């Protein structure tokens, strides 16, 4: 069960003096280093794969479990559909409910990914405008660093239906959560400027690029104070990366991908929808005969497809519990290690982290040496390809436009991830690659278009 | 690829329904019977699987190619996304364009299934109403037997946006395509009453339950004559069971699932959208950063997912070409066998087929004995489960409510035929599958079994 500070809660004994909290014994069955390597032996061994954040990873034992589900369907699909599928999806939803501390399994729907969840939430906003429940010009707020798909979804579903979108300008690099909170308040004020209602706030839990952990609990509280109709937390990177307690966070909608940081195969995500009158307005955009039976049931059947990634969740939990401390232990170690590696890189290159350690999760942004001459987003893509092709390092790079008057501005930040399969050598290779480029007086301008 | 299939409608020349196709020489590498068995050896033993229509089937070699694609992604996903995925999707789309005789690969998008395609088309209609391009009350016409997901999609997207819906009832059992065309014309007339515009007509190419191959070319022509703005053909079952020539058929939108009759793993379908001069305003409902780049590009990236069923289409084409006559050969074989087996069953039970053989492809509706007393949809469903559990036969059953007193087909016992089984034939089926079904039903009748006995 997730608790905000990430510590295990220990049951209290009755009456007598409590014995010291038992130290969780290192189980002889804890997964070993070589077992971990074996579980991820299908990864391209030549690549320093320090980008778990983009596409996640899936251990071999889960791949096998998924293939077994796929075969079960292919073996006798009718029987599978009538007798196995619904129960399997329900079991996965119940596991997730427990993981995220939702009250009721009816609040948990399984969808392909956060992108799909955004379509679900934003579509009902669009109907609000179409059906005249919202006025033209009513507002939806999102972060400037919202994921590209979410921005486009806002365009497709909100702007097109007559809503106005307000972006929260977030500083980057950032040094405290207060900076974020201040900007957020400003954006809400802008939203309410013309006496309009803010119908929805979309808040990332962990932004994608640049990656920063957002103080969602505080922001949700502010939304309630400021009379925002609905709050949607886009936590694509949430589960397995930061603590997810949906009741604590208090949003109306919360989505997270399990294939990013929770070892599931592509692709499976949950969309949590707090029980309320509005729950019945939510629909999966792909409409099947289950339409009207509730989002969770609708999402569990959107036509003939491969649902095996959704069915494999219980196996994923088993995998995660092979690690010392389970998912909590994994999160803690990933965070500690990525910060350590980030600081190692920053020291070596003479740069900085993009945010303080307590505002990052299993990913961290590190400034790249200014002399690399990263002058545009295109440059970051070219550099990324160069790092992949020449040094076999896989890492995404973010372009940060310099502010006026900045001297030798740091305009490029690499987003490094740490997941259980990573080794120190991965980051050392990256360190050395950049140092080599700097030593060779390399600039992005030298890369062909 | 596309030969004119008279069963799709169009002018009839009175010629035989067996098109003369040059017989492909039997290649020494033609797939053998035992190879076919091996390819489908993962199918559950002891089940007479005569329902390919519902969920399709996927041979082992295509599954293996599918797993290869999945592993390629997992091995190095970033590289896969940047360097491999788009080309792979384009390759699949290009193959499909050739299969269906589309003009331009830009007309071909890959989506999960026909259900998703319906959402795409109907969302566009919804926007037409919401943005006042359509008048409130303008119509969408669909068939009464349209797939339930399509009906619900209309309920979700058309009605709340202000559109009205007309359901056209088609006769069943049916004896000629003229009955279909006449019924459809009547339905269209209703749609246009009071000066309303029919914004969209949704026509099945092969209906699901009860299953009939419709003269879709004729129906599209009627739509054009009657001023229907756009026509969407839901051909979930078509590719791999009838010839699909989208230009001949002439619809604006045409969707078919490749995992039903074209040996792809679940799930992959193509949505054909006839090229137009203006922006066709077709969007995938799941919006990614590719929004606005055209439906084929939008559909090729709807967030991180497993796209391997879409990427494996070339392997399915390879598989199909191992058969004598390729997909044409398979379609002809399936059709001949399912008709033969259907006739065998109705003869054995003293019942009738639901349609003439030229109005079916790889599936046919077979009347069930009246003595089974199938008197509701629930009965049909319960009987199906019963036959699965007690007789090891997988076959969907349709309840056809009798129209009027005294009307309707009767079986050899003089009772009303109210239940029809939809049998499918795919390359893995053998005559034994249908004998098993024949014997199961015969046994039930002899035991005086009725649906009332099933709890």
HADDOCK unambig.tbl for C-alpha pairs under 7 A between the chains (distance, minus, plus):
assign (segid A and resid 42 and name CA) (segid B and resid 75 and name CA) 5.61 0.50 0.50
assign (segid A and resid 43 and name CA) (segid B and resid 74 and name CA) 6.84 0.50 0.50
assign (segid A and resid 43 and name CA) (segid B and resid 75 and name CA) 4.29 0.50 0.50
assign (segid A and resid 43 and name CA) (segid B and resid 76 and name CA) 6.42 0.50 0.50
assign (segid A and resid 44 and name CA) (segid B and resid 75 and name CA) 5.27 0.50 0.50
assign (segid A and resid 44 and name CA) (segid B and resid 76 and name CA) 6.05 0.50 0.50
assign (segid A and resid 55 and name CA) (segid B and resid 77 and name CA) 6.39 0.50 0.50
assign (segid A and resid 55 and name CA) (segid B and resid 304 and name CA) 6.93 0.50 0.50
assign (segid A and resid 57 and name CA) (segid B and resid 74 and name CA) 6.92 0.50 0.50
assign (segid A and resid 74 and name CA) (segid B and resid 43 and name CA) 6.86 0.50 0.50
assign (segid A and resid 74 and name CA) (segid B and resid 57 and name CA) 6.88 0.50 0.50
assign (segid A and resid 75 and name CA) (segid B and resid 42 and name CA) 5.60 0.50 0.50
assign (segid A and resid 75 and name CA) (segid B and resid 43 and name CA) 4.30 0.50 0.50
assign (segid A and resid 75 and name CA) (segid B and resid 44 and name CA) 5.12 0.50 0.50
assign (segid A and resid 76 and name CA) (segid B and resid 43 and name CA) 6.38 0.50 0.50
assign (segid A and resid 76 and name CA) (segid B and resid 44 and name CA) 5.88 0.50 0.50
assign (segid A and resid 77 and name CA) (segid B and resid 55 and name CA) 6.39 0.50 0.50
assign (segid A and resid 112 and name CA) (segid B and resid 305 and name CA) 6.90 0.50 0.50
assign (segid A and resid 113 and name CA) (segid B and resid 303 and name CA) 6.68 0.50 0.50
assign (segid A and resid 113 and name CA) (segid B and resid 304 and name CA) 6.84 0.50 0.50
assign (segid A and resid 115 and name CA) (segid B and resid 286 and name CA) 6.64 0.50 0.50
assign (segid A and resid 115 and name CA) (segid B and resid 287 and name CA) 6.89 0.50 0.50
assign (segid A and resid 115 and name CA) (segid B and resid 288 and name CA) 6.75 0.50 0.50
assign (segid A and resid 115 and name CA) (segid B and resid 303 and name CA) 5.85 0.50 0.50
assign (segid A and resid 116 and name CA) (segid B and resid 286 and name CA) 5.38 0.50 0.50
assign (segid A and resid 119 and name CA) (segid B and resid 285 and name CA) 6.81 0.50 0.50
assign (segid A and resid 119 and name CA) (segid B and resid 286 and name CA) 5.53 0.50 0.50
assign (segid A and resid 119 and name CA) (segid B and resid 287 and name CA) 6.64 0.50 0.50
assign (segid A and resid 130 and name CA) (segid B and resid 130 and name CA) 5.95 0.50 0.50
assign (segid A and resid 148 and name CA) (segid B and resid 289 and name CA) 5.25 0.50 0.50
assign (segid A and resid 149 and name CA) (segid B and resid 287 and name CA) 6.14 0.50 0.50
assign (segid A and resid 149 and name CA) (segid B and resid 288 and name CA) 4.02 0.50 0.50
assign (segid A and resid 149 and name CA) (segid B and resid 289 and name CA) 4.52 0.50 0.50
assign (segid A and resid 152 and name CA) (segid B and resid 287 and name CA) 6.50 0.50 0.50
assign (segid A and resid 152 and name CA) (segid B and resid 288 and name CA) 6.42 0.50 0.50
assign (segid A and resid 152 and name CA) (segid B and resid 289 and name CA) 5.99 0.50 0.50
assign (segid A and resid 152 and name CA) (segid B and resid 291 and name CA) 6.35 0.50 0.50
assign (segid A and resid 153 and name CA) (segid B and resid 287 and name CA) 5.30 0.50 0.50
assign (segid A and resid 266 and name CA) (segid B and resid 304 and name CA) 6.77 0.50 0.50
assign (segid A and resid 266 and name CA) (segid B and resid 305 and name CA) 4.98 0.50 0.50
assign (segid A and resid 266 and name CA) (segid B and resid 306 and name CA) 5.46 0.50 0.50
assign (segid A and resid 267 and name CA) (segid B and resid 304 and name CA) 6.53 0.50 0.50
assign (segid A and resid 267 and name CA) (segid B and resid 305 and name CA) 4.71 0.50 0.50
assign (segid A and resid 267 and name CA) (segid B and resid 306 and name CA) 6.36 0.50 0.50
assign (segid A and resid 285 and name CA) (segid B and resid 119 and name CA) 6.82 0.50 0.50
assign (segid A and resid 285 and name CA) (segid B and resid 285 and name CA) 6.16 0.50 0.50
assign (segid A and resid 286 and name CA) (segid B and resid 115 and name CA) 6.69 0.50 0.50
assign (segid A and resid 286 and name CA) (segid B and resid 116 and name CA) 5.40 0.50 0.50
assign (segid A and resid 286 and name CA) (segid B and resid 119 and name CA) 5.48 0.50 0.50
assign (segid A and resid 287 and name CA) (segid B and resid 115 and name CA) 6.89 0.50 0.50
assign (segid A and resid 287 and name CA) (segid B and resid 119 and name CA) 6.50 0.50 0.50
assign (segid A and resid 287 and name CA) (segid B and resid 149 and name CA) 6.13 0.50 0.50
assign (segid A and resid 287 and name CA) (segid B and resid 152 and name CA) 6.47 0.50 0.50
assign (segid A and resid 287 and name CA) (segid B and resid 153 and name CA) 5.25 0.50 0.50
assign (segid A and resid 288 and name CA) (segid B and resid 115 and name CA) 6.70 0.50 0.50
assign (segid A and resid 288 and name CA) (segid B and resid 149 and name CA) 4.05 0.50 0.50
assign (segid A and resid 288 and name CA) (segid B and resid 152 and name CA) 6.41 0.50 0.50
assign (segid A and resid 289 and name CA) (segid B and resid 148 and name CA) 5.34 0.50 0.50
assign (segid A and resid 289 and name CA) (segid B and resid 149 and name CA) 4.60 0.50 0.50
assign (segid A and resid 289 and name CA) (segid B and resid 152 and name CA) 6.03 0.50 0.50
assign (segid A and resid 291 and name CA) (segid B and resid 152 and name CA) 6.36 0.50 0.50
assign (segid A and resid 303 and name CA) (segid B and resid 113 and name CA) 6.64 0.50 0.50
assign (segid A and resid 303 and name CA) (segid B and resid 115 and name CA) 5.79 0.50 0.50
assign (segid A and resid 304 and name CA) (segid B and resid 55 and name CA) 6.93 0.50 0.50
assign (segid A and resid 304 and name CA) (segid B and resid 113 and name CA) 6.81 0.50 0.50
assign (segid A and resid 304 and name CA) (segid B and resid 266 and name CA) 6.76 0.50 0.50
assign (segid A and resid 304 and name CA) (segid B and resid 267 and name CA) 6.52 0.50 0.50
assign (segid A and resid 305 and name CA) (segid B and resid 112 and name CA) 6.91 0.50 0.50
assign (segid A and resid 305 and name CA) (segid B and resid 266 and name CA) 4.96 0.50 0.50
assign (segid A and resid 305 and name CA) (segid B and resid 267 and name CA) 4.73 0.50 0.50
assign (segid A and resid 306 and name CA) (segid B and resid 266 and name CA) 5.45 0.50 0.50
assign (segid A and resid 306 and name CA) (segid B and resid 267 and name CA) 6.39 0.50 0.50
